[in-house]
Amino acid sequence: MTTEEIKQKLSIFNKDLLHDLLEASQIVEVPPNTELLREGQYIKVIPIVLEGLVKVYTRHEDRELLLYYIQPTESCIMSYSASLKNTPSHIYAETEEKSTIILVPVDSLPHLRRSYPDFSTLFIDLYNSRYRDLLDTIHHVLFDRMDKRLLDYLKEKVNVRNQNLLKLSHQQIAGELGTVREVISRVMKKLEVEGAIAQHPDGIEILAM
């Protein structure tokens, strides 16, 4: 990715902030399904996604629960928060697609925050957004039936991936929703009978958007 393309992606930053950010950081191309961060790990760099998609989730024993996605021009507020206090990560982060990511060293954060209010504004806005995401997740887990949770999950996948044929296994879906494969298979069949989805050999199509 060229410098000009990066400037277009991060047009929210002024040129001086972008210059200092790129001077301090590393830009990497990351394959899909690559673990970027795990629970218990100390934060050395903060990611800003330029292209692709990163999922952030928590895990307990063999269960996972999807918390939110990091989309282009976004970063990971939970990593940022842990870096400020120098505490270990409480989450996992993994690429869902091939991604281009700026890795900002935590050592450079004091200068960027002090010199450029726009940099801090990015994380304040993300904090508000992720707080709403987490409240939604809690609401879904506590109050929604699994068929609604599953359909909302699939619709969100369609939106963040910008494609309506999802190549997802029932086991993968179960992991991200914090349940077991048998439950997902049963509910998927129910949604298919109701006409909300269609299951094809090459993926899951959402019919009820």
N, CA and C of each residue as an Amber inpcrd file, in Angstrom:
protein
   627
   0.8480000  -1.1890000   0.0000000   0.0000000   0.0000000   0.0000000
   0.8840000   1.2390000   0.0000000   0.6050000   2.1800000  -0.8910000
   1.4220000   3.3820000  -1.0120000   1.0790000   4.3750000   0.0960000
   1.9970000   5.3450000   0.2920000   1.7620000   6.3900000   1.2880000
   0.5200000   7.1900000   0.9540000   0.3090000   7.4330000  -0.3300000
  -0.8660000   8.1900000  -0.7640000  -2.1560000   7.4470000  -0.4280000
  -2.1490000   6.1320000  -0.6110000  -3.3250000   5.3260000  -0.2740000
  -3.5810000   5.3370000   1.2290000  -2.5100000   5.2900000   2.0050000
  -2.6610000   5.3420000   3.4580000  -3.2410000   6.6840000   3.8780000
  -2.7740000   7.7690000   3.2530000  -3.3050000   9.0980000   3.5670000
  -4.8020000   9.1780000   3.2910000  -5.2240000   8.5510000   2.1990000
  -6.6480000   8.5450000   1.8710000  -7.4420000   7.7340000   2.8920000
  -6.8840000   6.6000000   3.2980000  -7.5640000   5.7580000   4.2910000
  -7.7000000   6.4930000   5.6270000  -6.6340000   7.2100000   6.0110000
  -6.6050000   7.8750000   7.3170000  -6.7570000   9.3850000   7.1570000
  -7.7050000   9.7850000   6.3360000  -7.9380000  11.2130000   6.1020000
  -8.4590000  11.9120000   7.3580000  -8.8740000  11.1240000   8.3690000
  -9.3040000  11.7100000   9.6390000  -8.1360000  12.3560000  10.3890000
  -6.8990000  11.9900000  10.0280000  -5.7220000  12.5360000  10.6850000
  -5.1250000  13.6580000   9.8400000  -4.6300000  14.7000000  10.5080000
  -3.9380000  15.7560000   9.7550000  -2.5580000  15.2560000   9.3200000
  -1.9310000  15.9790000   8.4120000  -0.7050000  15.4840000   7.7890000
   0.4440000  15.3390000   8.7770000   0.5200000  16.2220000   9.7840000
   1.6050000  16.1190000  10.7590000   1.4380000  14.8800000  11.6430000
   0.2040000  14.6450000  12.0670000  -0.0670000  13.4400000  12.8630000
   0.2300000  12.1950000  12.0420000  -0.2120000  12.1720000  10.8010000
   0.0160000  11.0050000   9.9550000   1.5040000  10.7790000   9.7260000
   2.2610000  11.8570000   9.5430000   3.7040000  11.7420000   9.3470000
   4.3630000  11.1020000  10.5720000   4.0510000  11.6210000  11.7590000
   4.6640000  11.0880000  12.9790000   4.2080000   9.6610000  13.2480000
   2.9500000   9.3750000  12.9440000   2.4180000   8.0280000  13.1390000
   3.1570000   7.0190000  12.2720000   3.3400000   7.3490000  11.0050000
   4.0140000   6.4270000  10.0880000   5.5060000   6.3180000  10.3850000
   6.0930000   7.4000000  10.8600000   7.5120000   7.3630000  11.2190000
   7.7660000   6.3850000  12.3700000   6.8230000   6.3180000  13.2960000
   7.0140000   5.4970000  14.4940000   6.5580000   4.0500000  14.3060000
   5.7500000   3.8090000  13.2770000   5.0290000   2.5390000  13.1960000
   5.5460000   1.6280000  12.0900000   5.0200000   0.4170000  12.1030000
   5.3110000  -0.5830000  11.0800000   4.0040000  -0.9720000  10.3990000
   4.0490000  -1.1080000   9.0780000   2.8780000  -1.5430000   8.3220000
   3.0940000  -2.9880000   7.8950000   2.1300000  -3.8480000   8.2210000
   2.2950000  -5.2770000   7.9420000   1.0870000  -5.8060000   7.1690000
   1.3400000  -6.8220000   6.3580000   0.2940000  -7.5800000   5.6830000
   0.1170000  -8.8880000   6.4610000  -1.0970000  -9.1460000   6.9230000
  -1.3410000 -10.2980000   7.7900000  -2.3340000 -11.2410000   7.1120000
  -1.9770000 -12.5310000   6.9870000  -2.9080000 -13.5040000   6.3760000
  -4.1620000 -13.6760000   7.2190000  -5.2320000 -14.2250000   6.6270000
  -6.4370000 -14.5010000   7.4170000  -6.1890000 -15.5640000   8.4810000
  -7.0020000 -15.5190000   9.5240000  -6.9520000 -16.4990000  10.6210000
  -5.6140000 -16.4980000  11.3560000  -5.0220000 -15.3040000  11.4710000
  -3.7680000 -15.1430000  12.2030000  -4.0360000 -14.4960000  13.5560000
  -3.5750000 -15.1230000  14.6060000  -3.7630000 -14.5610000  15.9420000
  -2.8260000 -13.3690000  16.1340000  -3.3950000 -12.2260000  16.4880000
  -2.6160000 -11.0070000  16.7250000  -2.3430000 -10.7760000  18.2050000
  -3.2630000 -11.2410000  19.0300000  -3.1630000 -10.9800000  20.4640000
  -3.8910000 -12.0900000  21.2120000  -3.3390000 -12.4620000  22.3610000
  -4.0040000 -13.4680000  23.1790000  -4.1290000 -12.9790000  24.6130000
  -5.0420000 -13.5870000  25.3420000  -5.2510000 -13.2360000  26.7470000
  -3.9680000 -13.4720000  27.5480000  -3.6490000 -12.5200000  28.4150000
  -2.4590000 -12.6240000  29.2510000  -1.2240000 -11.9940000  28.6470000
  -1.2860000 -11.6190000  27.3870000  -0.1300000 -11.0310000  26.7010000
  -0.0710000  -9.5340000  26.9920000   1.1260000  -9.0090000  27.2220000
   1.2750000  -7.5730000  27.4130000   1.3210000  -6.8730000  26.0600000
   0.7460000  -5.6820000  26.0260000   0.5730000  -4.9590000  24.7670000
   1.8620000  -4.2170000  24.4100000   2.4110000  -4.5200000  23.2510000
   3.6100000  -3.8320000  22.7540000   3.2840000  -2.8750000  21.6140000
   2.2420000  -3.2180000  20.8480000   1.8260000  -2.3700000  19.7200000
   0.3020000  -2.2710000  19.7020000  -0.1900000  -1.1740000  19.1720000
  -1.6220000  -0.9600000  18.9950000  -1.9170000  -1.0370000  17.4980000
  -2.8970000  -1.8650000  17.0840000  -3.1890000  -1.9840000  15.6610000
  -4.1640000  -0.9090000  15.1800000  -3.9080000  -0.3920000  13.9930000
  -4.9040000   0.3950000  13.2590000  -5.0830000  -0.3080000  11.9210000
  -6.2960000  -0.7800000  11.6560000  -6.5630000  -1.5570000  10.4440000
  -6.7410000  -0.6180000   9.2580000  -5.9970000  -0.8820000   8.1950000
  -6.1480000  -0.1260000   6.9530000  -7.0540000  -0.8600000   5.9720000
  -6.8470000  -2.1560000   5.8570000  -7.6860000  -3.0060000   5.0000000
  -7.8990000  -4.3330000   5.7090000  -9.0440000  -4.9590000   5.4400000
  -9.3040000  -6.2670000   6.0240000 -10.2450000  -6.1960000   7.2070000
 -10.1570000  -7.1810000   8.0810000 -11.0900000  -7.3050000   9.1920000
 -10.4450000  -8.1160000  10.3110000 -10.5740000  -7.6330000  11.5300000
 -10.0380000  -8.3090000  12.7100000 -11.1790000  -8.5260000  13.7000000
 -11.2960000  -9.7270000  14.2170000 -12.3150000  -9.9850000  15.2310000
 -11.6590000 -10.0100000  16.6070000 -12.3850000  -9.5070000  17.5880000
 -11.9370000  -9.4730000  18.9740000 -12.9180000 -10.3140000  19.7820000
 -12.3980000 -11.2360000  20.5650000 -13.2800000 -12.1530000  21.2850000
 -12.6520000 -12.5420000  22.6190000 -13.4800000 -13.1140000  23.4690000
 -13.0140000 -13.6550000  24.7380000 -13.2200000 -15.1650000  24.7090000
 -12.5380000 -15.8670000  25.5850000 -12.5870000 -17.3350000  25.5680000
 -12.6040000 -17.8550000  27.0060000 -13.4110000 -18.8930000  27.2060000
 -13.4260000 -19.5930000  28.4960000 -13.4740000 -21.0800000  28.2130000
 -12.4240000 -21.7770000  28.6310000 -12.2660000 -23.2010000  28.3230000
 -12.3600000 -23.3870000  26.8030000 -13.3610000 -24.1520000  26.3060000
 -13.4340000 -24.3710000  24.8660000 -14.4930000 -23.4930000  24.2020000
 -14.9990000 -22.5000000  24.9360000 -16.0370000 -21.6080000  24.4030000
 -15.4420000 -20.2390000  24.0850000 -15.9280000 -19.6470000  22.9890000
 -15.5390000 -18.2910000  22.6200000 -16.7860000 -17.4160000  22.5900000
 -16.5860000 -16.1190000  22.7010000 -17.6860000 -15.1700000  22.5370000
 -17.1570000 -13.9590000  21.7830000 -17.7270000 -13.7240000  20.6140000
 -17.3320000 -12.5730000  19.8030000 -17.7320000 -11.2820000  20.5010000
 -16.7910000 -10.3440000  20.6210000 -17.0700000  -9.0630000  21.2610000
 -17.3330000  -7.9630000  20.2370000 -16.4290000  -7.8040000  19.2640000
 -16.6240000  -6.7960000  18.2170000 -15.6200000  -7.0250000  17.1070000
 -15.8020000  -6.3060000  16.0040000 -14.8790000  -6.3380000  14.8850000
 -14.0980000  -5.0310000  14.8160000 -12.8500000  -5.1260000  14.3680000
 -12.0620000  -3.9320000  14.0360000 -12.0640000  -3.8230000  12.5120000
 -12.7000000  -2.7850000  12.0000000 -12.8170000  -2.5740000  10.5690000
 -11.8120000  -1.5060000  10.1270000 -11.6610000  -1.2940000   8.8110000
 -10.6980000  -0.2960000   8.3230000 -10.9050000   1.0740000   8.9650000
  -9.7870000   1.7150000   9.3060000  -9.6570000   3.0090000   9.9840000
  -9.9790000   2.9150000  11.4760000 -10.1600000   1.6920000  12.0010000
 -10.4380000   1.5200000  13.4230000  -9.2670000   0.8410000  14.1230000
  -9.2860000   0.9300000  15.4560000  -8.2650000   0.2810000  16.2720000
  -8.9490000  -0.5350000  17.3650000  -8.1630000  -1.0730000  18.2730000
  -8.6810000  -1.9350000  19.3360000  -8.6340000  -1.1830000  20.6600000
  -9.7970000  -0.7590000  21.1360000  -9.8520000   0.0530000  22.3410000
  -9.4060000  -0.7190000  23.5720000  -9.6530000  -2.0380000  23.6060000
  -9.2670000  -2.8130000  24.7790000  -7.7560000  -2.9930000  24.8520000
  -7.1130000  -3.1070000  23.6960000  -5.6440000  -3.1400000  23.6770000
  -5.0770000  -1.7890000  24.1000000  -5.6970000  -0.7310000  23.6180000
  -5.2650000   0.6300000  23.9620000  -5.3770000   0.8510000  25.4700000
  -6.5010000   0.4350000  26.0410000  -6.7130000   0.6100000  27.4750000
  -5.6880000  -0.1840000  28.2860000  -5.4380000  -1.4350000  27.8730000
  -4.4590000  -2.2550000  28.5880000  -3.0640000  -1.6620000  28.4970000
  -2.7430000  -1.0660000  27.3460000  -1.4030000  -0.4870000  27.1720000
  -1.1990000   0.7230000  28.0770000  -2.2600000   1.4990000  28.3120000
  -2.1410000   2.6890000  29.1600000  -1.7920000   2.3130000  30.5950000
  -2.3370000   1.1740000  31.0480000  -2.1160000   0.7450000  32.4300000
  -1.0260000  -0.3180000  32.5420000  -0.4690000  -0.7180000  31.3820000
   0.5360000  -1.7780000  31.3330000   0.0210000  -3.0380000  32.0330000
  -1.2100000  -3.4130000  31.6980000  -1.8070000  -4.6320000  32.2310000
  -1.9520000  -5.6500000  31.1080000  -2.0320000  -6.9420000  31.4290000
  -2.1590000  -7.9560000  30.3900000  -3.5020000  -7.8690000  29.6650000
  -3.5090000  -8.3540000  28.4630000  -4.7240000  -8.3790000  27.6600000
  -5.7480000  -9.3300000  28.2580000  -7.0140000  -8.9310000  28.1520000
  -8.1200000  -9.8020000  28.5710000  -8.8630000 -10.3780000  27.3700000
  -8.3640000 -10.0990000  26.1700000  -9.0760000 -10.5260000  24.9640000
  -8.1170000 -11.1990000  23.9870000  -8.7160000 -11.8010000  22.9610000
  -7.9850000 -12.3420000  21.8190000  -8.3400000 -11.5100000  20.5910000
  -7.3960000 -11.3740000  19.6770000  -7.6660000 -10.7040000  18.4070000
  -7.0920000 -11.5480000  17.2810000  -7.8710000 -11.6920000  16.2070000
  -7.4860000 -12.5630000  15.1020000  -8.0070000 -11.9860000  13.7890000
  -7.2090000 -12.0590000  12.7380000  -7.6740000 -11.5760000  11.4340000
  -8.7160000 -12.5350000  10.8630000  -9.7840000 -11.9640000  10.3130000
 -10.7790000 -12.7780000   9.6150000 -10.4660000 -12.8300000   8.1240000
  -9.8390000 -11.7880000   7.6290000  -9.4650000 -11.6910000   6.2220000
  -8.0030000 -11.2530000   6.1540000  -7.4400000 -11.3640000   4.9610000
  -6.1190000 -10.7720000   4.7480000  -6.2050000  -9.2930000   5.0840000
  -5.3170000  -8.8160000   5.9310000  -5.4430000  -7.4660000   6.4580000
  -4.1240000  -6.7030000   6.3680000  -4.2510000  -5.4110000   6.1090000
  -3.1190000  -4.4920000   6.1830000  -3.2910000  -3.6590000   7.4410000
  -2.2870000  -3.6980000   8.3090000  -2.4280000  -3.1250000   9.6450000
  -1.2140000  -2.2540000   9.9720000  -1.4710000  -1.0900000  10.5500000
  -0.4090000  -0.2720000  11.1290000  -0.2140000  -0.7110000  12.5730000
   0.9990000  -1.0570000  12.9420000   1.3180000  -1.4250000  14.3200000
   2.0220000  -0.2430000  14.9860000   1.3210000   0.3900000  15.9020000
   1.8320000   1.5950000  16.5630000   2.4640000   1.1930000  17.8910000
   3.7800000   1.3820000  18.0730000   4.4140000   1.0070000  19.3440000
   3.8260000   1.7850000  20.5080000   3.6030000   1.1210000  21.6180000
   3.0150000   1.8110000  22.7670000   3.9360000   2.9140000  23.2920000
   5.2390000   2.7830000  23.0480000   6.1770000   3.8180000  23.4880000
   5.9220000   5.1560000  22.8050000   5.3070000   5.1250000  21.6240000
   5.0640000   6.3660000  20.8810000   3.7290000   7.0090000  21.2510000
   2.9010000   6.3120000  22.0340000   1.5680000   6.8320000  22.3390000
   1.5930000   8.1350000  23.1440000   2.4400000   8.2880000  24.1600000
   2.4280000   9.5610000  24.9040000   2.6580000  10.7700000  24.0050000
   3.6140000  10.6720000  23.0810000   3.8770000  11.7870000  22.1690000
   2.6770000  12.0550000  21.2700000   2.0720000  10.9960000  20.7330000
   0.9470000  11.1700000  19.8160000  -0.2610000  11.7500000  20.5470000
  -0.5120000  11.3000000  21.7600000  -1.6390000  11.8440000  22.5310000
  -1.3980000  13.2980000  22.9140000  -0.1710000  13.5920000  23.3330000
   0.1590000  14.9330000  23.8030000   0.1620000  15.9490000  22.6580000
   0.6410000  15.5450000  21.5060000   0.8340000  16.4740000  20.3970000
  -0.3830000  16.5980000  19.4860000  -1.2330000  15.5610000  19.4630000
  -2.3230000  15.5410000  18.4800000  -3.6340000  15.1150000  19.1390000
  -4.4790000  16.0690000  19.4780000  -5.7880000  15.7240000  20.0690000
  -6.6170000  14.7850000  19.1890000  -6.4340000  14.8850000  17.8630000
  -7.2000000  14.0110000  16.9610000  -6.9110000  12.5380000  17.2160000
  -5.7000000  12.2490000  17.6430000  -5.3430000  10.8670000  17.9160000
  -6.1360000  10.3360000  19.1130000  -6.2300000  11.1280000  20.1590000
  -7.0070000  10.7200000  21.3270000  -8.4940000  10.6510000  21.0030000
  -8.9540000  11.5520000  20.1350000 -10.3700000  11.5580000  19.7530000
 -10.7690000  10.2520000  19.0960000  -9.8700000   9.6770000  18.2830000
 -10.1490000   8.3920000  17.6450000 -10.5110000   7.3470000  18.6960000
  -9.7600000   7.2760000  19.7620000  -9.9810000   6.2430000  20.7720000
 -11.1720000   6.5640000  21.6730000 -11.4440000   7.8490000  21.8800000
 -12.6500000   8.2180000  22.6310000 -13.8930000   7.7970000  21.8570000
 -13.8950000   8.0510000  20.5530000 -15.0320000   7.6560000  19.7110000
 -15.1710000   6.1350000  19.6790000 -14.0280000   5.4430000  19.5740000
 -14.0640000   3.9780000  19.5650000 -14.5560000   3.4280000  20.8970000
 -14.1600000   4.0590000  21.9780000 -14.6180000   3.6090000  23.2950000
 -16.1410000   3.6530000  23.3620000 -16.7340000   4.7630000  22.9090000
 -18.1830000   4.8890000  22.9390000 -18.8470000   3.8260000  22.0580000
 -18.2710000   3.5910000  20.8880000 -18.8250000   2.6040000  19.9690000
 -18.7230000   1.1940000  20.5440000 -17.5460000   0.8460000  21.0770000
 -17.3550000  -0.4990000  21.6290000 -18.1880000  -0.7220000  22.8850000
 -18.4040000   0.3170000  23.6490000 -19.2570000   0.1990000  24.8400000
 -20.6690000  -0.1940000  24.4180000 -21.1650000   0.4340000  23.3530000
 -22.4880000   0.0640000  22.8420000 -22.4770000  -1.3680000  22.3150000
 -21.3930000  -1.7460000  21.6250000 -21.2840000  -3.1200000  21.1080000
 -21.3540000  -4.1360000  22.2450000 -20.6250000  -3.8670000  23.3200000
 -20.5920000  -4.8020000  24.4430000 -21.9480000  -4.8810000  25.1400000
 -22.6370000  -3.7500000  25.2650000 -23.9780000  -3.7730000  25.8380000
 -24.9240000  -4.5930000  24.9610000 -24.7920000  -4.4380000  23.6420000
 -25.6210000  -5.2290000  22.7230000 -25.3360000  -6.7210000  22.8840000
 -24.0450000  -7.0620000  23.0090000 -23.6720000  -8.4650000  23.1760000
 -24.2730000  -9.0400000  24.4560000 -24.1700000  -8.2930000  25.5450000
 -24.7430000  -8.7450000  26.8110000 -26.2530000  -8.9230000  26.6850000
 -26.9080000  -7.9710000  26.0270000 -28.3590000  -8.0450000  25.8440000
 -28.7310000  -9.2980000  25.0480000 -28.0070000  -9.5570000  23.9630000
 -28.2970000 -10.7330000  23.1350000 -28.1360000 -12.0260000  23.9430000
 -27.0440000 -12.1070000  24.6940000 -26.7650000 -13.3330000  25.4500000
 -27.8280000 -13.5680000  26.5170000 -28.2500000 -12.4930000  27.1860000
 -29.1620000 -12.6510000  28.3160000 -30.6270000 -12.7700000  27.8990000
 -31.0090000 -12.0700000  26.8360000 -32.4370000 -11.9270000  26.5780000
 -32.9230000 -12.4900000  25.2410000 -32.0590000 -12.6380000  24.2650000
 -32.5110000 -13.0810000  22.9490000 -32.4960000 -14.5960000  22.8330000
 -33.4590000 -15.1400000  22.0900000 -33.4350000 -16.5580000  21.7660000
 -32.3050000 -16.8210000  20.7820000 -31.8610000 -18.0660000  20.7210000
 -30.7140000 -18.3930000  19.8960000 -30.9860000 -18.1450000  18.4130000
 -32.2250000 -18.3320000  17.9490000 -32.4870000 -18.0970000  16.5330000
 -32.2780000 -16.6370000  16.1660000 -32.6880000 -15.7180000  17.0510000
 -32.4490000 -14.2900000  16.7870000 -30.9700000 -13.9600000  16.8840000
 -30.3020000 -14.4910000  17.9010000 -28.8680000 -14.2450000  18.0470000
 -28.1050000 -14.7050000  16.8160000 -28.4530000 -15.8990000  16.3390000
 -27.7520000 -16.4660000  15.1930000 -28.0060000 -15.6580000  13.9330000
 -29.2580000 -15.2760000  13.6860000 -29.5680000 -14.5040000  12.4830000
 -28.9150000 -13.1260000  12.5400000 -28.9260000 -12.4790000  13.7020000
 -28.2610000 -11.1720000  13.8410000 -26.7550000 -11.3060000  13.6180000
 -26.1870000 -12.3850000  14.1320000 -24.7550000 -12.6560000  13.9450000
 -24.4250000 -12.8020000  12.4570000 -25.2370000 -13.5670000  11.7350000
 -24.9900000 -13.7790000  10.2970000 -25.1560000 -12.4770000   9.5170000
 -26.1560000 -11.6900000   9.8790000 -26.3500000 -10.3950000   9.1980000
 -25.1610000  -9.4700000   9.4240000 -24.6340000  -9.4750000  10.6520000
 -23.4640000  -8.6330000  10.9300000 -22.2620000  -9.0980000  10.1190000
 -22.0940000 -10.4180000   9.9860000 -21.0020000 -10.9490000   9.1600000
 -21.1320000 -10.4680000   7.7260000 -22.3560000 -10.4850000   7.1990000
 -22.5920000 -10.0060000   5.8370000 -22.1930000  -8.5340000   5.7160000
 -22.5590000  -7.7320000   6.7140000 -22.2700000  -6.3010000   6.6620000
 -20.7770000  -6.0110000   6.7400000 -20.0760000  -6.6650000   7.6510000
 -18.6620000  -6.3420000   7.8270000 -17.8080000  -6.9340000   6.7080000
 -18.2510000  -8.0540000   6.1260000 -17.5000000  -8.6680000   5.0350000
 -17.9420000  -8.1590000   3.6670000 -19.1100000  -7.5060000   3.6280000
 -19.6540000  -6.9770000   2.3780000 -19.8480000  -8.0790000   1.3390000
 -20.3630000  -9.2280000   1.7810000 -20.6720000 -10.3390000   0.8900000
 -21.7630000 -11.1830000   1.5190000 -22.6420000 -11.7290000   0.6730000
 -23.8000000 -12.4400000   1.1860000 -23.6940000 -13.9530000   1.0100000
 -22.4940000 -14.4540000   0.9060000 -22.2650000 -15.8910000   0.9380000
 -21.1390000 -16.1350000   1.9310000 -21.5010000 -16.6180000   3.0930000
 -20.5630000 -16.7360000   4.2000000 -20.0080000 -18.1490000   4.2750000
 -18.7070000 -18.2730000   4.1640000 -18.0630000 -19.5770000   4.2770000
 -17.6900000 -19.8070000   5.7410000 -18.6650000 -20.3070000   6.4880000
 -18.5030000 -20.5190000   7.9160000 -18.9740000 -21.9200000   8.2690000
 -18.2270000 -22.6160000   9.0890000 -18.6770000 -23.9190000   9.5750000
 -19.5820000 -23.7250000  10.7790000 -20.4280000 -24.7140000  11.0510000
 -21.2810000 -24.6530000  12.2410000 -20.4280000 -24.6020000  13.5050000
 -19.2760000 -25.2700000  13.5000000 -18.3960000 -25.2540000  14.6640000
 -17.8260000 -23.8610000  14.8960000 -17.4470000 -23.1710000  13.8140000
 -16.9080000 -21.8150000  13.9410000 -17.9690000 -20.8680000  14.4990000
 -19.1860000 -20.9760000  13.9720000 -20.2740000 -20.1290000  14.4570000
 -20.5350000 -20.3990000  15.9350000 -20.5800000 -21.6750000  16.3040000
 -20.8180000 -22.0390000  17.7040000 -19.7530000 -21.4290000  18.6120000
 -18.5030000 -21.4930000  18.1730000 -17.4180000 -20.9370000  18.9730000
 -17.5960000 -19.4490000  19.2150000 -17.9870000 -18.7210000  18.1710000
 -18.0910000 -17.2700000  18.3030000 -19.3370000 -16.8420000  19.0730000
 -20.3370000 -17.7140000  19.1300000 -21.5530000 -17.3880000  19.8770000
 -21.5720000 -18.0190000  21.2660000 -20.5080000 -18.7250000  21.6170000
 -20.4100000 -19.2700000  22.9610000 -21.3550000 -20.4190000  23.2310000
 -21.5930000 -21.2490000  22.1890000 -22.4640000 -22.4040000  22.3760000
 -21.8010000 -23.6290000  21.7540000 -22.5900000 -24.6720000  21.4290000
 -22.0280000 -25.8970000  20.8660000 -22.5690000 -26.1080000  19.4530000
 -21.8450000 -26.9020000  18.6780000 -22.1860000 -27.0910000  17.2650000
 -23.5830000 -27.6660000  17.0810000 -23.9900000 -28.5970000  17.9420000
 -25.2970000 -29.2300000  17.7870000 -26.4270000 -28.2150000  17.8710000
 -26.2730000 -27.2400000  18.7650000 -27.2910000 -26.1870000  18.8880000
 -27.3450000 -25.3610000  17.6080000 -26.1840000 -24.9800000  17.0920000
 -26.1440000 -24.1680000  15.8750000 -26.7490000 -24.9310000  14.6980000
 -26.4250000 -26.2000000  14.5510000 -26.9600000 -26.9940000  13.4370000
 -28.4810000 -27.0560000  13.5040000 -29.0150000 -27.2160000  14.7070000
 -30.4650000 -27.2940000  14.8690000 -31.1330000 -25.9590000  14.5300000
 -30.5490000 -24.8690000  15.0040000 -31.1470000 -23.5600000  14.7630000
 -30.9690000 -23.1500000  13.2990000 -29.8490000 -23.5110000  12.6890000
 -29.6440000 -23.2120000  11.2740000 -30.7250000 -23.8830000  10.4320000
 -31.0560000 -25.1180000  10.7750000 -32.1060000 -25.8330000  10.0500000
 -33.4430000 -25.1210000  10.2130000 -33.7240000 -24.6540000  11.4160000
 -34.9610000 -23.9220000  11.6830000 -35.0210000 -22.6440000  10.8380000
 -33.9360000 -21.8860000  10.8080000 -33.9000000 -20.6550000  10.0160000
 -34.0530000 -20.9430000   8.5310000 -33.5080000 -22.0700000   8.0890000
 -33.6280000 -22.4420000   6.6790000 -35.0780000 -22.7910000   6.3380000
 -35.7410000 -23.5290000   7.2100000 -37.1520000 -23.8810000   6.9920000
 -38.0140000 -22.6150000   6.9620000 -37.6610000 -21.6390000   7.7880000
 -38.4230000 -20.3850000   7.8480000 -38.1090000 -19.4570000   6.6800000
 -37.1260000 -19.7960000   5.8590000 -36.7910000 -18.9800000   4.7050000
 -35.8690000 -17.8100000   4.9930000 -35.2500000 -17.8090000   6.1740000
 -34.3590000 -16.7060000   6.5290000 -32.9670000 -16.8810000   5.9350000
 -32.5460000 -18.1250000   5.7400000 -31.2260000 -18.4230000   5.1920000
 -31.3360000 -19.5790000   4.2080000 -30.2940000 -19.7590000   3.4230000
 -30.1550000 -20.9510000   2.5790000 -28.7480000 -21.4780000   2.7720000
 -28.6230000 -22.7820000   2.9940000 -27.3140000 -23.4010000   3.1720000
 -26.9070000 -24.0950000   1.8730000 -25.8000000 -23.6460000   1.3150000
 -25.2710000 -24.1990000   0.0720000 -23.9710000 -24.9270000   0.3650000
 -23.5050000 -25.7840000  -0.5460000 -22.2260000 -26.4590000  -0.3360000
 -21.0620000 -25.4920000  -0.1630000 -21.1610000 -24.3040000  -0.7860000
 -20.0500000 -23.3510000  -0.6980000 -20.2990000 -22.2080000   0.2670000
 -21.3590000 -22.2890000   1.0800000 -21.5450000 -21.2470000   2.0590000
 -22.9920000 -21.0500000   2.4850000 -23.2120000 -20.0670000   3.3440000
 -24.5250000 -19.7340000   3.8920000 -24.9860000 -18.4180000   3.2830000
 -26.1790000 -18.4100000   2.7050000 -26.7410000 -17.2090000   2.0970000
 -27.8340000 -16.6760000   3.0070000 -27.8150000 -15.3510000   3.2510000
 -28.8260000 -14.7220000   4.0760000 -29.9320000 -14.1920000   3.1780000
 -31.1560000 -14.6590000   3.4110000 -32.3020000 -14.2700000   2.5840000
 -33.1360000 -13.1730000   3.2390000 -33.0880000 -13.0880000   4.5750000
 -33.9000000 -12.1120000   5.3150000 -32.9970000 -11.0230000   5.8640000
 -32.7390000 -10.0030000   5.0690000 -31.8980000  -8.8900000   5.5150000
 -32.7650000  -7.7430000   6.0410000
